[in-house]
Amino acid sequence: MIDETRIKRLKFRAWHRGTREADYMIGCFFDRYGAEWGEAEVTWFERLLDEEDVDIIGWALGSLAVPPEYQGAQMDALRKLDFVDIPR
């Protein structure tokens, strides 16, 4: 089981990126999938959060090539963008 403090920290970091677009993309992704993640997925997401928002957005939108260390099922899920429900 993943430490609850670690999960809370990830949620905060996912939702406080610095731009509204990144907050929605990364925060909604975490809210949709984070509860299902094991250690490997959480570690992947922690590393992803260390990257620049413009890179993450570019990878998700397909305008930038995804580096090998981020390729896989999680990036595939991020690239679908079917999890974003913008609050009103």
N, C-alpha and C positions, 0 to 999 in steps of 0.2 A: 504494500500500500504506500502511496506517495504521501509524504508529509504535508499536512494541511497548510502550514505556514508557507511552504514552497509553492503550493497551488495558489494561495492568495497573492503571493508576490508576482507570480506569472500573470494572473488576471489583471493586477494593477499595471504591470508593465505593458500588457497587451492593449489596455484601454487608455494609456497615457503616453502616446507616441510623439505627440507634438503637432500633428495635423489631424483634422477631422477625418479625412479620407483614410489615413492609416489607422486611426482609432477604430473606425467602423470595419475595415477589412480585417485587421489583425485581432481586434477585440471580439468581433462576431465569430471569427474562426475559432478562437479559444472557447467562447461560450458554447458553440455548437459541438465541438469535438473533444475538448479538454477532459471532460469527465470519463471518457472512454480510454484515455491514454495510460499506458504503462510507463515504466522507467525509460525505455528507449525513446518513446515519443516525447516525453517531457524533456528529456535531455536535448533532443533535436530542436524542440521549440525554444528552449532556453538559448541555444546557440543562434537560432534564427533571430531572436529578439536583440542580439548584439549587432546585427547588421543594420545598415542604413535603411530608412523607410523607403526611399526612392528605389533602392535595389529590390526590396521585398515586393513592392508594388509592381515593378517592372517584371519580376519573375512571375508573379501571379497573373499579370495581364498578357504575358507572352511577348513583351517588347524587349526583354533581355533574356539571354540564355541562362538557364538555371545551373549554378555550379554543381559539380558532381556530389559534393557533400550534402546537398539539399534535395537531390533528386530522389524520387520514390513516392510511396503511397501518400504521405502527408502533403508533399508539394502538389501532387495530383489533386488532392482534396481542396487545397488552397486555390488552385488554379480554376476550379469549377465555379467558384464565387456564388454558389447557390445557397449559401448560409447567411448572406448579408441581408438583414432586415433592419433598415435604417429607422431608428426611433423618431417619432414626430413630436 
